[in-house]
Amino acid sequence: MPDGGQVDYHPLSSNEEQIRTLILHAGKVHEPIRCSLRIVSLVEKPSYDALSYVWGDAVVTKPIQVEGVRFDATVNLERALRHLRDASDDLTLWVDAGE
């Protein structure tokens, strides 16, 4: 996993009522967490599950991969993604730190 890069965030359009969703790619329990970002319009009524994670120490992290770049996620977020991940199907999530 590339280290030290930054995830490229494209700006959202408030006129189009957009949100950024996280695509949690399928994988087995022991495999690294891989994700992609997708901008969707709420006008189109996209299908997604919501995950709010405000618990845990923000300093204690585990690496996941977002858009091919290492992202230091909180341990609890990494665990939640690992638990929610399906072995054969991608999952679309709206993830919020809830702060």
N, C-alpha and C positions, 0 to 999 in steps of 0.2 A: 504494500500500500504506500503510495507516495507520501512523504512526510513533509510537514512544514508549509504546505500550500494553503490556499484559502478557497473556501467554497464560493463560487461566483453567484451572488444574489442579483437577479434581475429585478428592477423596481416593479411594484404592483400598481395597477391602475384603479384608483378609487371610483372613477366613472364606470368602470366595468365590474365593480364589486368583486375583485379578485382576491383569492387567497393562495397561499403556497402550500401544497401538499407534499408529503414525504412518501415515496414509493418504497416500501420495505420489500426487497427482493427475496424470493423464495430461497430456502437453504435449510440444511440440517443443523441440529442443535450445536454441534461442535465447530461448524464453519463460521468464518468471520461475518459480521453484520455488514451488508451492502445496501445502500439506499441511493435513490435519485430524487431530485426535486422537480415538481411540475406546478406551473401556475394554471389555475382553473378559475372560471367565472362562476360565482354563485347563481347568476341568472340562469345558467344551464343546468342547475340542480345536480351537481356532481355527486357521485357516491363515494363516501369515505367514512372511516371510523375516527373518533376523536380520542386523543390521549393527552392528558394533562399531567405534568410531572413537576411538582413543586417540592417534593420531599427529598431528603438526603443532602449530603454535603457537596456543594458545587465544586469544591476543590479536588475531591476524589473522583477521578475519571477513568474511563476505559475507551480505547480507540474503536471507532466504527468508520466505515467508508461512506462518504457522501459525494456523489459525482466523481468518484475515483480519487478523492482526496481524503487524507486522514482528518477526522473530526473527533475531538476529545469530548465525548458525551459523559454525563454523570453516570456513575455506576448503576444507579437505579433506572435511568433511561435505557442504558444498554441491556440490563436484565429484562426490562419490560418488552423491549423490541425482540429480544431472544425468545421470550415466552410467547409473544403474539405471532411470531413468524411461522409461516406455513412451509412445509417441506417442498411443495410443488407449485403453489400459486403466490404471486405478488400480492401485497396488501397495501391499499392506499389509506394513509393516515393524515389527519391534521394534528400536528403536535404543538402544544403550547406549554411554555414554562410556568404559566399561571401567576406570574409576579406582577 
